[in-house]
Amino acid sequence: MINIHKNIYNNKLFDELKIDCKKCFGLCCVALYFSVSDRFLIDKESGKPCINLQSDFKCSLHNNLIKRGFKGCTAYDCFGSGQKVAQVTYKGIDWMQSPELANQMSEVFLIMRQLHEMLWYLKEASILNISDTIKSKTDLIIEETEKITNMSPEQLIDLDITSHRAKVNSLLSQASESVMRKVKSFIKTSTFKTMKKLSKNIDLIGVDLRKTNLIGADLKGRFLIAANLKDTDLSGANLIGADLRDCDIRGANLENSIFLTQLQVNTAKGDSNTKLPASLVHPKYWGK
């Protein structure tokens, strides 16, 4: 078995990075835009409240989003940035009470969402089986990023988030490379080395990968839309930024994959036999 994680998983590590809509002001229903597709029934402009958003910030279609043509809403994950902006940045003041803050709040939410996504990856990196040097660097940048999330709205808007993301990405690359070296060592001594190797072709849309060795696979940023990964083992696979929309992961083992998020899981097709990392949950609408 591949030793991916150095530290025992602590669920509290990700608590503040998980959605709590009850503490938010429907910010994703305002700040985001979407257009008519198989995931959205209508067009919506950025900064304009969704027609389904009620005065209490609840969705009128919450229990029937998929049936009513809003499948995309069930997949979205703000990484807890909504409640952070609502309760910490704006201290409970909502955009309905103070409409003059509506545009600023939407802008801050989009920035906070990026920061919280970075924190999710960084906190996962902190529990991976990486060197002490990389671990120390990871802890420092986590502390730095958390301090940034507590800045004022004006400071957040002025933030050079591109520069900060570059630092985070560099560290995540170091962490994933460290894990990959251990995984490759495992593969050399396992029967999986006789399986077909993963194609270097970026486009894996609709491809059947069931007979491909995906242990330790570098799937970073790759298009796996509607691909067949049923019953495959993705231990050690790097899934950061991979597009898993309608990807079949029924019965697949992603328990020890790295940099997988709830957003990716929500867009894929899984079932009760799909093994996920301890930080993620099975969507209620997945098959049994």
C-alpha positions as CSV (number, residue, x, y, z in Angstrom):
1,M,0.0,0.0,0.0
2,I,1.2,3.5,-0.9
3,N,2.0,5.7,2.1
4,I,0.6,9.0,0.8
5,H,-0.1,10.8,4.0
6,K,2.4,11.4,6.7
7,N,0.0,12.6,9.3
8,I,-3.3,11.2,10.6
9,Y,-6.2,13.0,9.0
10,N,-7.8,15.7,11.2
11,N,-11.3,16.7,10.0
12,K,-11.1,20.0,11.9
13,L,-8.2,21.0,9.5
14,F,-10.8,21.7,6.8
15,D,-13.8,22.8,8.8
16,E,-13.5,26.5,7.9
17,L,-13.1,25.6,4.2
18,K,-16.5,23.8,3.9
19,I,-19.7,25.4,2.8
20,D,-22.1,26.7,5.5
21,C,-24.9,28.4,3.5
22,K,-26.8,29.3,6.7
23,K,-24.1,31.8,7.6
24,C,-23.9,33.3,4.1
25,F,-25.9,35.9,2.2
26,G,-26.4,33.9,-1.0
27,L,-23.2,35.4,-2.3
28,C,-22.6,32.7,-5.0
29,C,-26.2,33.4,-6.2
30,V,-25.2,37.0,-6.8
31,A,-21.6,37.3,-7.7
32,L,-21.4,34.4,-10.2
33,Y,-22.6,34.4,-13.8
34,F,-23.8,31.4,-15.8
35,S,-25.3,30.9,-19.2
36,V,-27.9,28.5,-20.7
37,S,-26.6,25.0,-20.9
38,D,-27.4,21.5,-19.7
39,R,-26.4,22.8,-16.2
40,F,-28.4,26.0,-16.2
41,L,-31.8,26.8,-17.4
42,I,-31.3,30.5,-17.8
43,D,-28.6,33.2,-18.3
44,K,-27.5,35.2,-15.3
45,E,-25.2,38.2,-15.1
46,S,-22.4,38.5,-12.6
47,G,-23.5,40.8,-9.7
48,K,-27.2,40.2,-10.4
49,P,-29.2,38.0,-7.9
50,C,-30.5,34.7,-9.3
51,I,-34.2,34.7,-9.8
52,N,-34.5,31.8,-7.4
53,L,-32.8,33.6,-4.5
54,Q,-35.3,34.6,-1.8
55,S,-35.2,37.5,0.7
56,D,-34.0,35.1,3.4
57,F,-31.0,34.2,1.2
58,K,-32.4,30.7,0.6
59,C,-33.0,29.1,-2.8
60,S,-36.6,28.5,-3.8
61,L,-35.5,25.4,-5.8
62,H,-33.0,24.0,-3.3
63,N,-34.6,20.6,-3.1
64,N,-35.3,20.3,-6.9
65,L,-32.3,22.0,-8.5
66,I,-31.4,19.2,-10.8
67,K,-35.0,18.5,-11.9
68,R,-35.6,22.2,-12.5
69,G,-32.6,22.7,-14.7
70,F,-30.0,24.0,-12.3
71,K,-27.6,21.1,-12.1
72,G,-24.6,23.4,-11.9
73,C,-25.7,24.9,-8.6
74,T,-25.5,21.5,-6.9
75,A,-21.9,21.1,-8.0
76,Y,-20.6,24.5,-6.9
77,D,-18.3,24.8,-3.9
78,C,-17.1,28.1,-2.5
79,F,-14.7,26.4,0.0
80,G,-16.3,28.2,2.9
81,S,-15.6,31.7,1.5
82,G,-19.2,32.7,1.5
83,Q,-19.6,32.6,5.3
84,K,-16.1,34.0,5.8
85,V,-17.0,37.1,3.8
86,A,-20.5,37.4,5.4
87,Q,-19.5,36.9,9.0
88,V,-15.9,38.0,9.2
89,T,-15.1,40.5,6.4
90,Y,-18.5,42.3,6.7
91,K,-19.3,41.3,10.3
92,G,-22.8,40.1,9.5
93,I,-23.9,43.1,7.4
94,D,-25.6,41.8,4.2
95,W,-26.0,43.4,0.8
96,M,-29.8,43.7,1.1
97,Q,-29.4,45.8,4.3
98,S,-26.6,47.9,2.6
99,P,-27.1,47.8,-1.1
100,E,-24.2,50.2,-1.6
101,L,-21.9,47.4,-0.5
102,A,-23.4,44.8,-3.0
103,N,-20.8,45.2,-5.8
104,Q,-17.9,45.4,-3.4
105,M,-19.1,42.3,-1.5
106,S,-19.4,40.3,-4.8
107,E,-15.8,41.3,-5.7
108,V,-14.5,40.4,-2.3
109,F,-16.3,37.1,-2.4
110,L,-14.6,36.1,-5.7
111,I,-11.2,36.9,-4.3
112,M,-11.9,35.1,-1.0
113,R,-13.1,32.1,-2.9
114,Q,-9.7,31.9,-4.6
115,L,-7.8,32.2,-1.3
116,H,-9.9,29.5,0.3
117,E,-9.3,27.1,-2.6
118,M,-5.5,27.7,-2.2
119,L,-5.9,27.0,1.6
120,W,-7.7,23.7,0.8
121,Y,-4.7,22.6,-1.3
122,L,-2.1,23.9,1.1
123,K,-3.7,22.2,4.1
124,E,-3.9,18.9,2.2
125,A,-0.2,19.3,1.3
126,S,0.6,19.8,4.9
127,I,-0.6,16.2,5.8
128,L,1.1,14.6,2.8
129,N,4.2,12.4,3.1
130,I,6.6,15.2,2.1
131,S,10.0,16.4,3.4
132,D,10.2,18.4,6.5
133,T,11.6,21.3,4.5
134,I,8.5,21.5,2.2
135,K,6.3,20.9,5.3
136,S,7.8,24.0,7.0
137,K,7.3,26.1,3.9
138,T,3.7,24.9,3.6
139,D,2.9,25.8,7.2
140,L,4.4,29.3,6.7
141,I,2.4,30.0,3.5
142,I,-0.8,28.7,5.2
143,E,-0.3,31.2,8.0
144,E,0.4,34.0,5.5
145,T,-2.8,33.1,3.4
146,E,-5.0,32.9,6.5
147,K,-3.8,36.4,7.5
148,I,-4.7,37.7,4.1
149,T,-8.2,36.3,4.4
150,N,-8.7,38.5,7.5
151,M,-7.9,41.7,5.7
152,S,-10.4,44.5,5.1
153,P,-12.5,44.6,1.9
154,E,-10.3,47.4,0.5
155,Q,-7.1,45.5,1.2
156,L,-8.5,42.3,-0.4
157,I,-9.5,44.1,-3.5
158,D,-6.0,45.7,-3.8
159,L,-4.3,42.3,-3.2
160,D,-2.0,41.0,-5.9
161,I,-3.6,37.6,-5.9
162,T,-1.8,36.5,-9.0
163,S,1.6,36.8,-7.3
164,H,0.3,35.0,-4.2
165,R,-1.1,32.2,-6.3
166,A,2.2,31.8,-8.0
167,K,3.9,31.2,-4.7
168,V,1.3,28.7,-3.7
169,N,1.4,26.8,-7.0
170,S,5.2,26.6,-6.7
171,L,4.9,25.0,-3.3
172,L,2.1,22.6,-4.3
173,S,4.3,21.5,-7.3
174,Q,7.1,20.7,-4.9
175,A,4.7,18.7,-2.6
176,S,3.2,16.7,-5.5
177,E,6.7,15.9,-6.9
178,S,7.8,14.6,-3.5
179,V,4.7,12.4,-3.4
180,M,5.2,11.2,-7.0
181,R,8.7,10.0,-6.3
182,K,7.4,7.7,-3.5
183,V,4.5,6.5,-5.7
184,K,6.9,5.7,-8.7
185,S,9.0,3.6,-6.3
186,F,5.9,1.7,-5.3
187,I,4.9,1.1,-9.0
188,K,8.3,-0.4,-9.9
189,T,7.7,-3.2,-7.4
190,S,4.0,-3.8,-8.1
191,T,2.0,-5.7,-10.7
192,F,0.5,-2.4,-11.9
193,K,3.6,-1.8,-13.9
194,T,2.3,-4.3,-16.5
195,M,-0.8,-2.2,-17.2
196,K,-1.1,0.2,-20.0
197,K,0.5,3.6,-19.4
198,L,-1.4,6.8,-19.4
199,S,-1.3,8.7,-22.7
200,K,0.5,12.1,-22.6
201,N,-2.3,13.4,-24.8
202,I,-4.1,16.2,-22.8
203,D,-7.5,15.4,-24.2
204,L,-9.0,12.4,-22.4
205,I,-12.6,13.4,-22.9
206,G,-14.8,10.3,-23.1
207,V,-11.8,7.9,-23.0
208,D,-12.1,4.4,-21.4
209,L,-9.3,4.3,-18.8
210,R,-10.3,1.1,-17.0
211,K,-7.3,-0.8,-18.2
212,T,-4.8,2.0,-17.7
213,N,-2.5,2.3,-14.7
214,L,-3.7,5.4,-12.9
215,I,-1.7,4.9,-9.7
216,G,0.4,8.0,-9.3
217,A,-0.9,9.4,-12.6
218,D,-0.3,13.1,-13.3
219,L,-3.9,14.2,-14.1
220,K,-3.2,17.8,-13.2
221,G,-5.5,20.1,-15.3
222,R,-6.5,17.3,-17.7
223,F,-9.9,17.0,-19.4
224,L,-11.6,13.8,-18.1
225,I,-15.1,14.9,-19.1
226,A,-17.2,11.8,-19.4
227,A,-14.2,9.5,-19.2
228,N,-14.6,6.0,-17.8
229,L,-12.7,5.5,-14.6
230,K,-15.0,2.9,-13.1
231,D,-13.4,0.6,-10.5
232,T,-9.9,2.1,-11.2
233,D,-7.3,2.8,-8.5
234,L,-6.2,6.4,-8.4
235,S,-4.0,6.1,-5.3
236,G,-1.3,8.8,-5.5
237,A,-2.8,10.4,-8.6
238,N,-2.6,14.2,-8.8
239,L,-6.0,15.6,-9.7
240,I,-5.5,19.3,-9.1
241,G,-7.5,21.2,-11.6
242,A,-8.7,18.1,-13.5
243,D,-12.1,18.4,-15.1
244,L,-14.2,15.5,-13.9
245,R,-17.6,16.6,-15.3
246,D,-19.7,13.5,-15.9
247,C,-16.6,11.3,-15.4
248,D,-17.6,7.8,-14.3
249,I,-15.9,7.1,-10.9
250,R,-18.3,4.5,-9.7
251,G,-16.4,2.0,-7.6
252,A,-13.2,3.9,-8.1
253,N,-10.6,4.3,-5.4
254,L,-9.7,7.9,-4.9
255,E,-9.1,7.6,-1.2
256,N,-5.4,8.3,-1.5
257,S,-5.4,10.6,-4.5
258,I,-4.1,14.1,-4.0
259,F,-5.6,17.5,-4.4
260,L,-9.1,16.3,-5.2
261,T,-11.9,18.8,-4.1
262,Q,-15.6,18.5,-3.4
263,L,-16.3,20.6,-6.5
264,Q,-14.7,17.9,-8.7
265,V,-16.5,15.1,-6.9
266,N,-19.8,16.9,-7.2
267,T,-19.5,17.1,-11.0
268,A,-18.6,13.4,-11.4
269,K,-20.7,10.3,-11.5
270,G,-20.1,8.1,-8.5
271,D,-21.8,5.7,-6.2
272,S,-21.7,4.3,-2.7
273,N,-18.7,2.1,-3.7
274,T,-16.6,5.1,-4.7
275,K,-13.8,5.7,-2.2
276,L,-13.1,9.3,-1.4
277,P,-10.5,11.1,0.8
278,A,-11.7,11.6,4.4
279,S,-12.1,15.3,3.8
280,L,-14.8,14.8,1.1
281,V,-18.4,13.5,1.1
282,H,-20.6,11.5,-1.3
283,P,-23.1,13.8,-2.9
284,K,-26.7,12.9,-2.0
285,Y,-27.7,12.7,-5.7
286,W,-25.1,10.0,-6.5
287,G,-26.4,6.5,-7.3
288,K,-26.6,3.8,-4.6
